[in-house]
Each structure stands twice: as C-alpha cells, then as structure tokens.
Amino acid sequence: MRMTTFHEGTVTRRSIDDVLSEARSGLKRLSPQEAYDAQRAGAVLVDVRPQGSREAEGELPGAVVIERTVLEWRLDPACEARLPFASYGLHVVIVCNEGYSSSLAAATLQQLGIHLATDMEGGYRAWKAVGLPTG
C-alpha cells in the first residue's frame, strides 16, 4: 500500500492492483471449464461485456447479458429493478473480456449478500481459447 503525505495529514492511496487483489481474495474463481460445468449444473452465467465486445468477439450461449453499469441493480434481491431470478442464494458466475472487471463485479455482489457470486479466470477470451461453445 502506498502512503502519500499532504499538508492536511496522511492519506492512504491504493492502486487498482491492490483493489483487484482484495476483491479476488474473497472469490473462488472458476476456470473456463469449471464455469461451463457450473452453468450446466444450474449456475447463472452473466456476461457483463459491452454490446460492442459481444458483437465483435461473440456470445456465450445460455449466458444472461447484463451490462456492467447495471449489474448490481439487476441482481440485488432487495432492489426494485432486480431481475426475477435474483436471490441471495443465486450461484452466479460473472464473465467479462479478460477476467478483471468481473472480479470487481463478483466481489460487489458478495458485499450485497450474494455469497455464491464469483467470476471466471481469463474472461470470454479464455473461454474461447479453450474451445468452449460460442455464438
């Protein structure tokens, strides 16, 4: 952790790497194959990539698309804007392009009480690289 001193006092500054490491410390991240198997066993795979990325690179068959900007509102069981399947017991696997923003998103969902929220290592690109189905 980096410390920076200003004339008003000491301010702690953290890098995004620090925040990402902290977020991941509470997750049991899944490999692409584990995410695929979890989806087949009933977990909800959520693709948070922007529309442009999905159009350019491909889709994840069976995944629910919820763009990152509205994810928490759609999956928070206590929110009026929630999706019908949102629940505190939801096993949800978040997928982004490369597995970075998905970690932050999954950690935020855990903070909301969705304790089975996690993400997939390497994101969509890792899924595609190991030859799992795409659309």
N, C-alpha and C positions, 0 to 999 in steps of 0.2 A: 504494500500500500504506500502510495506517495504522499508525503506531507508537504504542504506549502504554507509558509507563514506570511501573513499580511499584517499591516499595522493595526488592524482591528482585532487580531487574535490568530489562532491556528485553525486552519481549515483543512479537512481531510479530503483529498481528491482520489477517486478511484478510476481506473481505466475500464473500458468496455470488456477487456480481457478478465479483469477482476470480477465484474458483474456476471459475465458469462460463466466463469468458473464456479461462482457461488450458486448460480441457477442450476447448473449441472450437478452440483454436489447432492441435490435432493431428488435427482431423477434416476430411474433405471432405464437408461436409453436403450433402444432396440436397434439391432442391425436391420437392414432391409428385409432379409428373410424372416426374422422374428416379427417384424411389423406386418408382413404379408400373412404369416401364420396367425398372428393375433387378430387381424381383420377377418380371416376365415373362421376364427373361433368366436367372433361376435364383437370385437373391439371396433370402435368407430375411427376410421382413418380420416383425418381432416387435413385437406390441402389448403394452406394459407398463402400460396403463391399468388401474385397479382395475375390478372387475366392475361396480360401480355406474355408473361412467362409460360402460362399454361398453353396459350396458342402457339408459341414458338417452339416449345420443347415437348409438349404432350401432356396427356391427362393420366391420372391414376384411376383405373377402373374401380368403381364402387366407392370412391372417396367422396366425402361431403366437402364441398367447396365453401369455405368461409374465409373471406379475405382478412388478413391480419388486423386491419383497422377496426373491425367489429367483433372479433373473436370472443372476447370476454363477455360482451353483452349477449351474444347468442348462446353461450354455453353456461352462463351463470344461472343456476336454478332459481335464484331469488329475483332475477331481473324480468321485468315485463316484456322485454324484447327477446327473451330466450326462445330457442327452438323447442319443439315438442319433446324431443328426446333428451334434453338437458337434465342431468341429475347429478347429485353428489357422488353416486356410485358408478358413474359413467367411466368405462375404460376407453380413453381417447388417446390416439397417437397422432401428434401434430407433425406435419411434413412441410418443409419449405424447400428452397432450391438446394442448399448445401448443408443444412443442419445447424445453423447458427440462430437465426431468429426463432426457429421452432423451439429451441431450448428455453429461450426467454419466455415464449408464449406458454409453454407447458408449466414452467415454474410459476407463472402468474395464475394459471388455472389451479394449481395446487394451493396457492395462497387464498383462492376463493373457496377452498374446501373440496375440490375435485381431486382427491388424493390418488386416483389411478391415472391421472394425466401424465403423459410422458411424450418423448419425441423420438425421431428416427435419426440415427447417425448418418451423416452424409447427404441427407435430403433426397429429393427427387433424382438428382444426378447419380447418386449411389444406387438407388433402386433400379434405374435404367441400366447402369453399368453392369449389374449382376444378372441382367436378363429377365427381370420380373415383368409381368404384363403391363403394357402402357397403351394408351389410346390416342 
